Structures are given as structure tokens and as C-alpha cells.
Amino acid sequence: MSDYVVINIQDPIGKTVGRRKPRDPLSLKGQTKADKRAWRRAFPTPFTPKGVYRFHSHEEADAWLLKMITRVPASQAKS
């Protein structure tokens, strides 16, 4: 008995009924409205304010971005 498979190139390729593509787990394409609402409740503020920002270094930009992501919305801030 041989350990290799013989493929005849002359045979026509069989019919393909369907193809399944793996989903991207980070894709927002398949989200439902409930999922979107849950994301908005989890992150009530936009990640960064709109606009153009210039920094002197990458470290300064990273510190600012972390501050913007973790800030508390004005409506939830304790006085």
C-alpha cells in the first residue's frame, strides 16, 4: 500500500455548492442594535474628541489618548 495520493489532473473539478468564509471577530458587520447599544453603554464618551492634534512626542500622544479614553462623561462626573 502506498503513502501518497494520486490526483488525475485531467478530471474536471467537481461542483462547489457553497463556500463558507470565517467571520472576523472584530468586524461590526454582523452586530445587532442591542449589541450597538451595549457598546454605547460601556463606552459613553467618544474615544477621542474630533479635530487635529499635534504632539511633541509619541509618549505625549499616548498619555493624552489614554486620558481621553478613560475620562468620565460630564453627565456622570461627581461635583
Contacts in CASP RR format, 6 or more apart in sequence:
PFRMAT RR
TARGET T0000
AUTHOR 0000-0000-0000
METHOD contacts of the structure
MODEL  1
MSDYVVINIQDPIGKTVGRRKPRDPLSLKGQTKADKRAWRRAFPTPFTPK
GVYRFHSHEEADAWLLKMITRVPASQAKS
44 73 0 8 1.000
44 75 0 8 1.000
44 76 0 8 1.000
45 71 0 8 1.000
45 73 0 8 1.000
47 68 0 8 1.000
47 69 0 8 1.000
48 65 0 8 1.000
48 68 0 8 1.000
48 69 0 8 1.000
49 68 0 8 1.000
53 61 0 8 1.000
53 64 0 8 1.000
55 61 0 8 1.000
55 64 0 8 1.000
END
